[in-house]
């Protein structure tokens, strides 16, 4: 267990949360997806509590518990998933409330400024708490899968000229963290559309840098391949509706197979960016059908940058720009 995980578990313990089961959770929606509806600019709170109340912490705890029960975040066994902002841990912890607890007083930068999201173990109910100017917001999203579908459909729309504009956004980036730079290099080393010039640049590393592992078994290509997505791994005679149904199958392997079918809608590819299984998420991030602004967002997030950098739709000029950063 890392020090950061140890610190998180100590914080949860002080807040009155007991680990349930193994504690760590890997088979549900990624935390970053859960935060999106909570912090989006268009979000409207389910409940807003003024932050000048003399009994602020107690009131926030009362309201959190009421909403968590009302919206089914706490399951029949008293368990739920939680992720606390700015803890350096990107996963969920499965917990239950102890006899004495204080989430609003401890799960934030200071008492009365909570910043965390909680989700039901089945992944269908979400309750986020975040601080806005003069208020603490509670944001409930039920069902969460419905919100993911709606968000994916909105993000799938790419109007004329937006593809070029999306790459222009990336080309305007001036700097990047060491973590982002390393993720881009690793992703570009595996990008099937990376030109010989890009791959040669990846071979040029400083004395304190390491060669990208993706180059170990890679040969320099003679030509840059066209960024064409792989063809169906499903029966080509099967109806499109079946492909979409497979993309929602309980078996992650079947969902992954659906990604390989060119008939799968862009909205479904985007939805699978938030799939519970990491391999499905990584494959979706490399899909050249993704709108440019979506790829740009993925490239700018350290948790998705490596997978996004393998996307063959990234123009060579943008690849060089990422290496320049």
Buried (B, 14 or more C-beta within 10 A) or exposed (E): EEEEBEEBBEBBBEBBBBBBEEBEBEEBBBBBBBBBBBBEEEBEBBBBBEBEEEEBBBBBBEBBBEBBEBBBBBBEEEBBBBBBBEBEBEBBBBBBBEEEBBBBBBBBEEEBBBBBBBBBBEBBBBBBBBBEEEBBBBBBBBBBBEBBBEBBBEBBEBEEEEBEEBBEBBBEBEEBEEEBBBBBBBBBBBBBBBBEEBBEBBEEEEEEEEEBEBBEEBEEEEEBEEBEBEEBEBEEEBEEEBBBEBBBEEEBEBBBBBBBBEBBBBBBBBBBBBBBBEBBBBBBBBBBBBBBBBBBBBBBEBBBBBBBBBBBBBBEEBBBBBBEE
